Amino acid sequence: MNYKKEEIYDEKTTGELKSNFENIIDQIGEDKSREGLLKTPERAAKAMQFLTHGYEMDARTILKSALFKEDYNEMVIVKDIEFYSMCEHHMLPFYGKAHIAYIPNGKIIGLSKLPRVVDCYARRLQVQERLTHEILDAIEDTLKPHGVAVVIEAVHMCMMMRGVQKQSSATTTSAFTGEFEKIQTRSEFLNLISTKLR
């Protein structure tokens, strides 16, 4: 086998989380010794570590690992970046797509790094508003471009499964710096992310 992907979990953390999930199962009135639930606490412990592994990532390090000098100074857009995150208020998922653009100022970034930056911040306990600004700030600080734009569209399980229970609602957040604060540039970006090119 030329390639093998392994998931490695900290045993101490997994054990502590497993115990906590066993207690949760007990406290909601279920039987943790039931066949279907025997391995659930460990699975949930590993899932929680995976869903929050962004705390172990550094967005600026990710960006600096693929920074290249280039004279290109037109808009660069990566759109429809899928992400999955956890609402910090209810620890329920929210998910959707991020659209990112920047105008280079002598440096460009490897395109795969922008989705990695999204994951870095999405794989934490989050709110959509902060997620939007954290992505923008990391790109702004590292690349020093002429401008950055970030738009995030997401649906929130905390609104769909509990509370107001509105299944069709979606939330859009945006943040802009530099050239994207100008109406013409911002409009071009918004038009491009809403256009299907294929």
Backbone as a chain_set.jsonl record, in Angstrom:
{"seq": "MNYKKEEIYDEKTTGELKSNFENIIDQIGEDKSREGLLKTPERAAKAMQFLTHGYEMDARTILKSALFKEDYNEMVIVKDIEFYSMCEHHMLPFYGKAHIAYIPNGKIIGLSKLPRVVDCYARRLQVQERLTHEILDAIEDTLKPHGVAVVIEAVHMCMMMRGVQKQSSATTTSAFTGEFEKIQTRSEFLNLISTKLR", "coords": {"N": [[0.854, -1.184, 0.0], [0.69, 2.128, -0.988], [-0.205, 4.441, 0.176], [-1.615, 5.49, 3.22], [-4.082, 6.583, 5.335], [-4.233, 7.664, 8.602], [-6.047, 7.966, 11.638], [-5.271, 9.461, 14.594], [-5.721, 9.462, 18.002], [-5.586, 11.124, 21.145], [-5.053, 9.176, 23.939], [-5.635, 9.661, 26.656], [-7.334, 11.923, 26.605], [-9.385, 10.846, 25.039], [-10.314, 8.828, 26.735], [-11.295, 10.319, 28.917], [-13.302, 11.879, 27.719], [-14.934, 9.815, 26.802], [-15.899, 8.763, 29.225], [-17.4, 10.955, 30.068], [-19.384, 11.021, 28.069], [-20.614, 8.588, 28.586], [-21.816, 9.2, 31.02], [-23.62, 11.158, 30.168], [-25.328, 9.635, 28.555], [-26.439, 7.979, 30.509], [-27.741, 9.937, 32.061], [-29.734, 10.948, 30.419], [-31.502, 8.951, 30.463], [-31.069, 6.575, 29.111], [-29.81, 3.242, 28.418], [-26.613, 2.474, 28.767], [-25.405, 0.049, 28.49], [-26.741, -1.27, 26.589], [-26.801, -3.073, 23.484], [-26.583, -1.543, 21.068], [-25.487, 0.788, 22.021], [-23.089, 0.26, 23.196], [-20.478, 0.875, 22.161], [-20.784, 3.495, 21.651], [-20.041, 5.725, 23.434], [-17.202, 5.845, 23.133], [-16.97, 6.206, 20.365], [-18.27, 8.672, 20.132], [-16.553, 10.235, 21.643], [-14.234, 10.237, 20.065], [-15.285, 11.38, 17.761], [-15.906, 13.959, 18.683], [-13.359, 14.964, 19.177], [-12.34, 15.003, 16.581], [-14.119, 16.807, 15.351], [-13.408, 19.163, 16.54], [-10.756, 19.657, 15.987], [-9.534, 21.86, 14.969], [-8.455, 23.551, 16.855], [-5.871, 22.761, 17.16], [-4.591, 23.67, 14.959], [-2.904, 26.192, 13.038], [-3.745, 29.001, 11.384], [-2.225, 31.009, 10.127], [0.288, 29.849, 9.87], [-0.367, 27.807, 8.105], [-1.01, 29.309, 5.806], [1.458, 30.603, 5.305], [2.979, 28.488, 4.508], [2.694, 28.108, 1.832], [3.284, 30.387, 0.215], [3.819, 32.589, -2.403], [5.855, 34.644, -4.535], [4.476, 36.836, -6.869], [3.407, 38.707, -9.696], [0.784, 39.057, -10.316], [-2.22, 40.861, -10.102], [-4.984, 40.851, -10.019], [-8.361, 39.94, -9.061], [-8.581, 37.067, -6.997], [-10.448, 34.232, -6.543], [-11.848, 31.767, -4.479], [-14.493, 29.737, -4.341], [-17.536, 28.332, -2.911], [-16.613, 26.666, -0.799], [-16.936, 23.973, 1.123], [-17.933, 23.612, 4.529], [-17.994, 22.484, 7.934], [-19.185, 23.034, 11.136], [-19.395, 23.674, 14.731], [-21.888, 24.982, 16.68], [-21.283, 27.195, 19.294], [-23.086, 27.772, 21.271], [-25.037, 25.803, 21.612], [-23.792, 23.498, 20.95], [-24.431, 22.177, 18.614], [-24.46, 21.216, 15.144], [-23.488, 23.551, 12.551], [-23.482, 24.319, 9.107], [-22.224, 24.853, 5.761], [-21.287, 26.942, 3.024], [-18.278, 28.627, 2.172], [-17.052, 31.586, 0.672], [-14.257, 33.028, -0.717], [-12.174, 35.782, -1.479], [-9.293, 37.528, -2.702], [-7.125, 40.283, -3.466], [-4.095, 40.209, -4.838], [-0.948, 41.488, -3.608], [1.714, 41.42, -4.691], [2.171, 38.899, -3.708], [0.964, 35.548, -3.851], [-1.204, 32.861, -2.798], [-1.061, 29.315, -2.305], [-3.773, 27.62, -3.683], [-5.147, 25.556, -2.339], [-4.761, 26.116, 0.278], [-6.564, 27.978, 1.227], [-9.14, 26.667, 1.651], [-8.164, 25.062, 3.745], [-7.643, 26.93, 5.728], [-10.233, 27.741, 6.261], [-11.225, 25.333, 7.385], [-9.555, 25.223, 9.627], [-10.572, 27.19, 11.358], [-13.295, 26.554, 11.368], [-13.461, 24.04, 12.511], [-13.922, 24.182, 15.329], [-15.501, 25.226, 18.405], [-17.909, 27.505, 17.559], [-19.193, 30.705, 16.337], [-20.979, 31.936, 13.563], [-20.483, 34.551, 12.763], [-18.017, 35.266, 13.973], [-16.361, 33.324, 12.835], [-16.323, 34.16, 10.158], [-14.866, 36.587, 10.304], [-12.447, 35.717, 11.424], [-11.316, 34.135, 9.406], [-10.965, 36.082, 7.406], [-9.185, 37.882, 8.733], [-6.865, 36.314, 9.103], [-5.97, 35.912, 6.47], [-5.622, 38.561, 5.637], [-3.641, 39.488, 7.47], [-1.456, 37.824, 6.855], [-0.958, 37.814, 4.035], [-1.048, 40.498, 3.333], [-2.674, 41.796, 1.316], [-4.242, 43.734, -1.382], [-6.845, 43.738, -0.753], [-9.44, 41.851, 0.921], [-12.123, 39.54, 0.79], [-14.791, 37.882, 2.354], [-17.459, 35.691, 2.341], [-19.98, 33.915, 3.953], [-22.333, 31.336, 3.853], [-24.768, 29.636, 5.625], [-26.534, 26.943, 7.294], [-28.176, 26.345, 10.367], [-28.316, 23.952, 12.823], [-29.23, 24.392, 15.387], [-31.277, 26.156, 15.065], [-32.944, 24.707, 13.46], [-33.546, 22.199, 14.589], [-34.311, 22.648, 17.203], [-35.604, 25.144, 19.484], [-36.755, 27.786, 17.534], [-37.291, 26.194, 15.36], [-37.092, 26.412, 12.472], [-36.908, 25.252, 9.413], [-36.163, 26.083, 6.853], [-34.56, 28.286, 6.893], [-31.643, 30.281, 6.33], [-28.366, 31.594, 6.997], [-26.419, 34.41, 6.214], [-23.21, 35.788, 6.278], [-20.765, 38.409, 6.053], [-17.565, 39.9, 5.279], [-15.288, 42.516, 4.583], [-12.281, 43.999, 3.302], [-10.015, 46.67, 2.404], [-9.745, 47.066, -1.086], [-12.158, 45.822, -1.516], [-13.968, 47.207, -0.092], [-14.908, 49.095, -1.699], [-17.702, 49.844, -3.684], [-17.899, 48.994, -6.4], [-15.907, 46.97, -6.729], [-16.684, 45.169, -4.751], [-19.235, 44.479, -5.704], [-18.548, 43.192, -8.095], [-17.248, 40.914, -7.079], [-19.377, 39.711, -5.592], [-21.135, 39.181, -7.665], [-19.635, 37.336, -9.156], [-19.405, 35.14, -7.391], [-21.96, 34.301, -7.317], [-22.485, 33.358, -9.786], [-22.761, 30.609, -11.932], [-20.214, 28.897, -13.437], [-19.99, 26.579, -14.805]], "CA": [[0.0, 0.0, 0.0], [1.521, 3.321, -1.112], [-0.74, 5.539, 0.977], [-2.54, 5.08, 4.262], [-4.475, 7.685, 6.202], [-4.51, 7.183, 9.95], [-6.553, 8.898, 12.631], [-4.61, 9.204, 15.871], [-6.399, 10.185, 19.069], [-4.933, 11.098, 22.448], [-5.751, 8.168, 24.747], [-6.147, 10.259, 27.899], [-8.496, 12.746, 26.25], [-10.457, 9.95, 24.585], [-10.861, 8.162, 27.919], [-12.07, 11.271, 29.716], [-14.519, 12.202, 26.974], [-15.767, 8.604, 26.807], [-16.573, 8.726, 30.525], [-18.412, 12.017, 30.071], [-20.507, 10.609, 27.225], [-21.328, 7.533, 29.318], [-22.663, 9.888, 31.999], [-24.715, 11.811, 29.435], [-26.28, 8.585, 28.158], [-27.15, 7.62, 31.74], [-28.569, 11.033, 32.576], [-30.927, 11.159, 29.585], [-32.409, 7.834, 30.705], [-30.774, 5.428, 28.257], [-29.022, 2.149, 28.996], [-25.34, 2.46, 28.039], [-24.977, -1.332, 28.274], [-27.507, -1.806, 25.455], [-25.887, -3.435, 22.403], [-26.383, -0.451, 20.128], [-24.798, 1.915, 22.661], [-21.86, -0.186, 23.864], [-19.3, 1.579, 21.664], [-21.137, 4.885, 21.361], [-19.237, 6.727, 24.143], [-15.878, 5.974, 22.525], [-17.148, 6.813, 19.045], [-18.594, 10.09, 20.335], [-15.328, 10.883, 22.125], [-13.361, 10.434, 18.91], [-15.945, 12.33, 16.868], [-15.758, 15.299, 19.242], [-11.979, 15.396, 18.949], [-12.214, 15.326, 15.161], [-14.92, 17.991, 15.032], [-12.8, 20.353, 17.153], [-9.3, 19.601, 15.85], [-9.025, 23.156, 14.527], [-7.683, 24.183, 17.931], [-4.474, 22.341, 17.018], [-4.094, 24.195, 13.694], [-2.609, 27.623, 13.024], [-4.081, 29.456, 10.031], [-1.138, 31.79, 9.536], [1.314, 28.882, 9.483], [-0.885, 27.151, 6.899], [-0.865, 30.239, 4.683], [2.877, 30.87, 5.044], [3.611, 27.294, 3.939], [2.546, 28.103, 0.367], [3.241, 31.793, -0.179], [4.698, 32.733, -3.568], [5.933, 35.956, -5.168], [3.829, 36.843, -8.186], [2.972, 40.058, -10.047], [-0.656, 39.055, -10.593], [-2.899, 41.788, -9.191], [-6.429, 40.805, -10.202], [-9.076, 39.217, -8.025], [-8.485, 35.602, -6.907], [-11.624, 33.764, -5.799], [-12.149, 30.352, -4.258], [-15.868, 29.773, -3.841], [-18.211, 27.061, -2.595], [-15.791, 25.842, 0.096], [-17.799, 23.339, 2.125], [-17.401, 23.555, 5.883], [-18.864, 21.964, 8.997], [-18.73, 23.588, 12.407], [-20.244, 23.404, 15.894], [-22.367, 26.176, 17.371], [-20.788, 27.19, 20.672], [-24.171, 27.99, 22.221], [-25.788, 24.568, 21.858], [-22.957, 22.388, 20.502], [-25.083, 21.522, 17.487], [-23.743, 21.592, 13.922], [-23.927, 24.427, 11.466], [-22.653, 23.97, 7.957], [-22.567, 25.591, 4.556], [-20.212, 27.216, 2.079], [-17.544, 29.885, 2.306], [-16.526, 32.154, -0.569], [-13.135, 33.88, -0.338], [-11.445, 36.45, -2.559], [-8.298, 38.522, -2.321], [-6.415, 40.931, -4.569], [-2.686, 40.088, -4.433], [-0.059, 42.646, -3.552], [3.059, 40.876, -4.84], [2.23, 37.519, -3.235], [-0.235, 34.733, -3.967], [-1.223, 31.72, -1.886], [-1.516, 28.06, -2.89], [-5.232, 27.657, -3.589], [-5.662, 24.581, -1.377], [-4.584, 26.614, 1.644], [-7.74, 28.722, 1.672], [-10.046, 25.729, 2.335], [-7.561, 24.608, 5.003], [-7.859, 28.001, 6.704], [-11.64, 27.632, 6.65], [-11.31, 24.204, 8.314], [-8.843, 25.574, 10.85], [-11.47, 27.936, 12.25], [-14.606, 25.905, 11.45], [-13.375, 22.866, 13.393], [-13.867, 24.662, 16.706], [-16.799, 25.744, 18.824], [-17.896, 28.748, 16.8], [-20.36, 31.411, 15.839], [-20.703, 32.223, 12.152], [-19.949, 35.905, 12.63], [-16.582, 35.244, 14.304], [-15.711, 32.504, 11.817], [-16.129, 35.008, 8.974], [-13.79, 37.554, 10.543], [-11.173, 35.027, 11.661], [-10.775, 33.766, 8.094], [-10.515, 37.32, 6.764], [-8.017, 38.435, 9.439], [-5.684, 35.478, 8.848], [-5.512, 36.209, 5.108], [-5.168, 39.961, 5.646], [-2.399, 39.604, 8.228], [-0.372, 37.037, 6.27], [-0.655, 38.187, 2.655], [-1.044, 41.959, 3.15], [-3.15, 42.035, -0.053], [-4.963, 44.993, -1.6], [-8.171, 43.584, -0.171], [-9.933, 40.494, 1.17], [-13.574, 39.411, 0.941], [-15.26, 36.576, 2.817], [-18.909, 35.539, 2.517], [-20.336, 32.575, 4.423], [-23.749, 30.984, 3.867], [-24.851, 28.429, 6.455], [-27.75, 26.576, 8.015], [-27.841, 26.069, 11.764], [-29.174, 22.929, 13.415], [-29.85, 24.899, 16.614], [-32.537, 26.792, 14.638], [-33.78, 23.754, 12.728], [-33.918, 21.039, 15.407], [-34.82, 23.075, 18.507], [-35.924, 26.568, 19.468], [-37.8, 28.23, 16.606], [-37.538, 25.09, 14.433], [-37.311, 26.927, 11.123], [-36.089, 24.377, 8.587], [-35.769, 26.651, 5.562], [-33.799, 29.522, 7.063], [-30.186, 30.248, 6.154], [-27.722, 32.803, 7.487], [-25.295, 34.878, 5.424], [-22.359, 36.803, 6.902], [-19.731, 38.874, 5.126], [-16.562, 40.834, 5.778], [-14.51, 43.051, 3.466], [-11.233, 44.977, 3.598], [-9.296, 47.254, 1.276], [-10.447, 47.34, -2.344], [-13.511, 45.259, -1.481], [-14.859, 48.159, 0.547], [-15.464, 49.894, -2.788], [-18.93, 49.222, -4.197], [-17.687, 48.343, -7.693], [-15.144, 45.739, -6.521], [-17.534, 44.258, -3.983], [-20.296, 44.0, -6.599], [-17.94, 42.219, -9.005], [-17.044, 39.698, -6.298], [-20.671, 39.095, -5.293], [-21.66, 38.676, -8.93], [-18.86, 36.16, -9.549], [-19.682, 33.98, -6.544], [-23.343, 33.857, -7.555], [-22.567, 32.882, -11.158], [-22.276, 29.258, -12.195], [-19.368, 28.925, -14.632], [-19.988, 25.272, -15.487]], "C": [[0.897, 1.243, 0.0], [1.054, 4.478, -0.242], [-1.724, 4.995, 1.998], [-2.818, 6.272, 5.166], [-4.855, 7.122, 7.563], [-5.073, 8.299, 10.804], [-5.949, 8.516, 13.974], [-5.247, 10.084, 16.94], [-5.605, 10.058, 20.365], [-5.727, 10.183, 23.386], [-6.363, 8.767, 26.006], [-7.403, 11.085, 27.623], [-9.67, 11.878, 25.83], [-11.12, 9.277, 25.781], [-11.737, 9.079, 28.754], [-13.377, 11.647, 29.022], [-15.479, 11.012, 26.952], [-16.564, 8.51, 28.11], [-17.677, 9.774, 30.596], [-19.626, 11.626, 29.232], [-21.294, 9.463, 27.859], [-22.285, 8.16, 30.333], [-23.855, 10.565, 31.327], [-25.775, 10.787, 29.053], [-27.104, 8.136, 29.361], [-28.175, 8.691, 32.117], [-29.78, 11.339, 31.696], [-31.883, 9.967, 29.664], [-32.201, 6.624, 29.818], [-29.916, 4.406, 29.008], [-27.721, 2.006, 28.203], [-24.811, 1.047, 27.808], [-25.77, -2.007, 27.141], [-26.576, -1.99, 24.264], [-25.567, -2.269, 21.467], [-25.586, 0.716, 20.683], [-23.45, 1.542, 23.278], [-20.629, 0.616, 23.443], [-19.554, 3.06, 21.381], [-20.291, 5.901, 22.13], [-17.842, 6.921, 23.54], [-15.967, 6.617, 21.145], [-17.407, 8.316, 19.181], [-17.367, 10.869, 20.802], [-14.383, 11.181, 20.971], [-13.963, 11.446, 17.933], [-15.764, 13.757, 17.368], [-14.345, 15.834, 19.037], [-11.764, 15.78, 17.49], [-12.916, 16.635, 14.826], [-14.324, 19.28, 15.587], [-11.279, 20.382, 16.982], [-8.692, 20.893, 15.302], [-8.218, 23.875, 15.587], [-6.191, 23.848, 17.83], [-3.85, 22.85, 15.724], [-3.848, 25.696, 13.816], [-2.768, 28.135, 11.591], [-2.926, 30.195, 9.363], [0.024, 30.891, 9.116], [0.906, 28.156, 8.205], [-0.664, 28.041, 5.682], [0.598, 30.464, 4.312], [3.58, 29.681, 4.391], [3.521, 27.247, 2.414], [2.341, 29.527, -0.142], [4.256, 32.017, -1.293], [4.691, 34.169, -4.092], [5.333, 35.87, -6.564], [3.288, 38.244, -8.448], [1.478, 40.156, -10.335], [-1.386, 39.956, -9.598], [-4.4, 41.919, -9.472], [-7.048, 39.932, -9.11], [-8.857, 37.703, -8.127], [-9.638, 35.137, -6.019], [-11.603, 32.249, -5.673], [-13.538, 30.327, -3.627], [-16.402, 28.369, -3.577], [-17.331, 26.119, -1.781], [-16.709, 25.261, 1.17], [-17.133, 23.373, 3.499], [-18.473, 23.016, 6.828], [-18.312, 22.467, 10.317], [-19.726, 23.24, 13.507], [-20.595, 24.72, 16.561], [-21.927, 26.137, 18.835], [-21.896, 27.37, 21.703], [-24.912, 26.708, 22.581], [-25.001, 23.312, 21.504], [-23.702, 21.511, 19.497], [-24.408, 22.01, 16.209], [-24.358, 22.792, 13.204], [-22.958, 24.212, 10.316], [-23.102, 24.766, 6.736], [-21.369, 25.759, 3.649], [-19.594, 28.579, 2.358], [-17.038, 30.295, 0.928], [-15.457, 33.178, -0.178], [-12.507, 34.503, -1.575], [-10.377, 37.352, -1.959], [-7.672, 39.095, -3.58], [-4.948, 40.994, -4.172], [-1.935, 41.42, -4.479], [1.385, 42.142, -3.584], [3.21, 39.446, -4.374], [0.894, 36.835, -3.476], [-0.091, 33.528, -3.031], [-1.633, 30.471, -2.65], [-3.009, 27.903, -2.641], [-5.798, 26.691, -2.548], [-5.567, 25.08, 0.06], [-5.797, 27.381, 2.142], [-8.804, 27.804, 2.276], [-9.475, 25.221, 3.666], [-7.727, 25.654, 6.109], [-9.309, 27.984, 7.19], [-11.808, 26.503, 7.667], [-10.673, 24.518, 9.658], [-9.767, 26.266, 11.843], [-12.841, 27.283, 12.394], [-14.591, 24.741, 12.427], [-13.08, 23.291, 14.831], [-15.298, 24.958, 17.138], [-16.865, 27.177, 18.313], [-19.244, 29.448, 16.778], [-19.993, 31.87, 14.427], [-20.062, 33.596, 11.959], [-18.44, 35.94, 12.903], [-15.791, 34.443, 13.28], [-15.385, 33.342, 10.581], [-14.934, 35.935, 9.157], [-12.441, 36.882, 10.8], [-10.513, 34.615, 10.35], [-10.197, 35.002, 7.409], [-9.229, 37.844, 7.412], [-6.744, 37.64, 9.17], [-5.1, 35.778, 7.47], [-4.933, 37.616, 5.038], [-3.803, 40.096, 6.318], [-1.215, 38.946, 7.523], [0.028, 37.53, 4.887], [-0.457, 39.688, 2.452], [-1.529, 42.32, 1.741], [-3.796, 43.415, -0.17], [-6.379, 44.93, -1.03], [-8.534, 42.128, -0.01], [-11.448, 40.556, 1.301], [-13.904, 37.994, 1.383], [-16.779, 36.634, 2.965], [-19.176, 34.098, 2.918], [-21.855, 32.438, 4.429], [-23.877, 29.675, 4.636], [-26.262, 28.202, 6.98], [-27.338, 26.055, 9.384], [-28.831, 25.083, 12.365], [-29.843, 23.421, 14.701], [-31.145, 25.651, 16.306], [-33.502, 25.786, 14.028], [-34.335, 22.646, 13.619], [-34.565, 21.418, 16.734], [-35.226, 24.543, 18.4], [-37.044, 26.896, 18.492], [-38.16, 27.181, 15.556], [-37.927, 25.575, 13.031], [-36.367, 26.206, 10.166], [-35.552, 25.027, 7.311], [-34.904, 27.903, 5.683], [-32.301, 29.279, 6.867], [-29.632, 31.591, 6.598], [-26.53, 33.14, 6.602], [-24.535, 35.941, 6.204], [-21.276, 37.192, 5.905], [-18.774, 39.81, 5.835], [-15.673, 41.241, 4.611], [-13.431, 43.997, 3.972], [-10.696, 45.55, 2.298], [-10.178, 47.537, 0.084], [-11.887, 46.837, -2.333], [-14.479, 46.155, -0.714], [-15.463, 49.117, -0.484], [-16.628, 49.133, -3.424], [-18.68, 48.437, -5.481], [-16.975, 47.003, -7.539], [-15.979, 44.701, -5.776], [-18.625, 43.661, -4.858], [-19.761, 42.959, -7.575], [-17.744, 40.877, -8.299], [-18.371, 38.974, -6.057], [-21.311, 38.518, -6.545], [-20.953, 37.381, -9.335], [-19.185, 34.947, -8.681], [-21.101, 33.46, -6.749], [-23.533, 33.285, -8.953], [-22.015, 31.471, -11.272], [-21.502, 29.247, -13.509], [-19.362, 27.615, -15.368], [-21.34, 24.603, -15.35]], "O": [[1.753, 1.398, 0.87], [1.825, 5.393, 0.045], [-2.559, 4.148, 1.684], [-1.895, 6.892, 5.696], [-5.688, 6.222, 7.668], [-4.634, 9.445, 10.71], [-6.1, 7.384, 14.433], [-5.304, 11.305, 16.796], [-5.023, 9.01, 20.646], [-6.921, 10.388, 23.6], [-7.483, 8.42, 26.381], [-8.407, 10.957, 28.323], [-10.811, 12.135, 26.214], [-12.345, 9.167, 25.836], [-12.792, 8.671, 29.241], [-14.428, 11.723, 29.658], [-16.693, 11.185, 27.069], [-17.759, 8.214, 28.094], [-18.759, 9.511, 31.121], [-20.764, 11.868, 29.632], [-22.509, 9.379, 27.687], [-23.421, 7.71, 30.488], [-24.966, 10.546, 31.855], [-26.972, 11.033, 29.205], [-28.314, 7.935, 29.254], [-29.321, 8.387, 32.448], [-30.751, 11.927, 32.17], [-32.934, 9.96, 29.024], [-33.055, 5.738, 29.767], [-29.378, 4.682, 30.08], [-27.726, 1.476, 27.092], [-23.881, 0.853, 27.025], [-25.508, -3.155, 26.783], [-25.673, -1.183, 24.043], [-24.407, -2.044, 21.12], [-25.068, 1.538, 19.927], [-22.751, 2.4, 23.818], [-19.822, 0.996, 24.291], [-18.663, 3.783, 20.934], [-19.85, 6.877, 21.524], [-17.359, 8.05, 23.452], [-15.147, 7.465, 20.793], [-16.841, 9.124, 18.445], [-17.164, 12.018, 20.409], [-13.797, 12.262, 20.909], [-13.249, 12.263, 17.352], [-15.498, 14.664, 16.579], [-14.158, 17.018, 18.757], [-11.086, 16.764, 17.195], [-12.374, 17.471, 14.103], [-14.693, 20.37, 15.153], [-10.585, 21.054, 17.745], [-7.472, 21.005, 15.185], [-7.382, 24.719, 15.263], [-5.352, 24.576, 18.36], [-2.708, 22.509, 15.413], [-4.503, 26.382, 14.601], [-2.016, 27.746, 10.698], [-2.682, 30.023, 8.169], [0.674, 31.156, 8.105], [1.735, 27.92, 7.326], [-0.186, 27.578, 4.647], [0.937, 30.51, 3.129], [4.644, 29.837, 3.791], [4.194, 26.438, 1.777], [1.366, 29.829, -0.83], [5.428, 31.672, -1.142], [3.654, 34.83, -4.094], [5.637, 34.961, -7.337], [2.772, 38.895, -7.54], [0.969, 41.251, -10.575], [-1.194, 39.831, -8.388], [-5.007, 42.955, -9.2], [-6.344, 39.276, -8.343], [-8.939, 37.131, -9.214], [-9.783, 35.593, -4.885], [-11.368, 31.538, -6.65], [-13.738, 30.831, -2.522], [-15.802, 27.367, -3.967], [-17.301, 24.915, -2.037], [-17.201, 25.992, 2.029], [-15.922, 23.188, 3.617], [-19.672, 23.085, 6.558], [-17.117, 22.344, 10.588], [-20.753, 22.606, 13.263], [-19.714, 25.481, 16.958], [-22.174, 25.154, 19.533], [-21.67, 27.144, 22.891], [-25.363, 26.542, 23.715], [-25.472, 22.196, 21.724], [-23.615, 20.283, 19.525], [-23.842, 23.103, 16.19], [-25.568, 23.016, 13.244], [-21.771, 23.957, 10.522], [-24.218, 25.283, 6.691], [-20.542, 24.858, 3.511], [-20.275, 29.538, 2.724], [-16.644, 29.452, 0.122], [-15.726, 34.089, 0.605], [-12.329, 33.836, -2.594], [-10.533, 37.872, -0.854], [-7.69, 38.462, -4.635], [-4.585, 41.747, -3.268], [-2.241, 42.322, -5.259], [2.171, 42.384, -2.667], [4.249, 38.827, -4.605], [-0.167, 37.442, -3.33], [0.998, 33.224, -2.544], [-2.466, 30.549, -3.553], [-3.463, 28.039, -1.505], [-6.827, 26.98, -1.937], [-6.213, 24.535, 0.955], [-6.041, 27.436, 3.347], [-9.337, 28.132, 3.336], [-10.228, 24.978, 4.608], [-7.926, 25.313, 7.275], [-9.581, 28.187, 8.373], [-12.457, 26.689, 8.696], [-11.189, 24.126, 10.704], [-9.745, 25.959, 13.035], [-13.489, 27.438, 13.429], [-15.589, 24.478, 13.097], [-12.127, 22.827, 15.456], [-16.209, 24.94, 16.311], [-15.976, 27.979, 18.599], [-20.277, 28.884, 17.141], [-18.83, 32.156, 14.141], [-19.204, 33.774, 11.095], [-17.681, 36.564, 12.16], [-14.687, 34.83, 12.898], [-14.291, 33.238, 10.027], [-14.091, 36.054, 8.268], [-11.401, 37.426, 10.428], [-9.297, 34.732, 10.198], [-9.079, 34.971, 6.896], [-8.286, 38.208, 6.709], [-5.667, 38.219, 9.024], [-3.884, 35.887, 7.316], [-3.876, 37.83, 4.446], [-2.91, 40.752, 5.782], [-0.095, 39.453, 7.585], [1.217, 37.653, 4.592], [0.222, 40.107, 1.514], [-0.856, 43.078, 1.041], [-3.885, 44.162, 0.804], [-7.027, 45.961, -0.849], [-8.007, 41.266, -0.713], [-11.993, 41.51, 1.855], [-13.362, 37.025, 0.851], [-17.314, 37.519, 3.632], [-18.66, 33.168, 2.299], [-22.57, 33.301, 4.939], [-23.176, 28.709, 4.337], [-27.066, 29.127, 7.095], [-26.298, 25.414, 9.54], [-30.033, 25.343, 12.411], [-30.908, 22.924, 15.07], [-32.012, 25.776, 17.17], [-34.718, 25.973, 14.068], [-35.467, 22.202, 13.427], [-35.283, 20.614, 17.329], [-35.186, 25.114, 17.31], [-38.147, 26.359, 18.598], [-39.217, 27.267, 14.931], [-38.963, 25.188, 12.49], [-35.175, 26.509, 10.111], [-34.567, 24.546, 6.75], [-34.556, 28.513, 4.672], [-31.776, 28.216, 7.195], [-30.335, 32.601, 6.579], [-25.726, 32.267, 6.277], [-25.131, 36.881, 6.73], [-20.914, 36.41, 5.025], [-19.11, 40.429, 6.844], [-15.343, 40.42, 3.756], [-13.634, 44.713, 4.952], [-10.898, 44.982, 1.224], [-11.228, 48.167, 0.21], [-12.737, 47.361, -3.054], [-15.681, 45.89, -0.689], [-16.403, 49.853, -0.186], [-16.54, 47.93, -3.667], [-19.195, 47.33, -5.636], [-17.382, 46.011, -8.144], [-15.983, 43.519, -6.119], [-18.91, 42.467, -4.765], [-20.429, 41.965, -7.857], [-18.043, 39.826, -8.865], [-18.477, 37.77, -6.29], [-21.96, 37.474, -6.485], [-21.595, 36.439, -9.801], [-19.236, 33.829, -9.192], [-21.409, 32.32, -6.399], [-24.609, 32.785, -9.28], [-20.931, 31.175, -10.769], [-22.056, 29.548, -14.566], [-18.789, 27.525, -16.454], [-21.537, 23.498, -15.856]]}, "num_chains": 1, "name": "protein.A"}
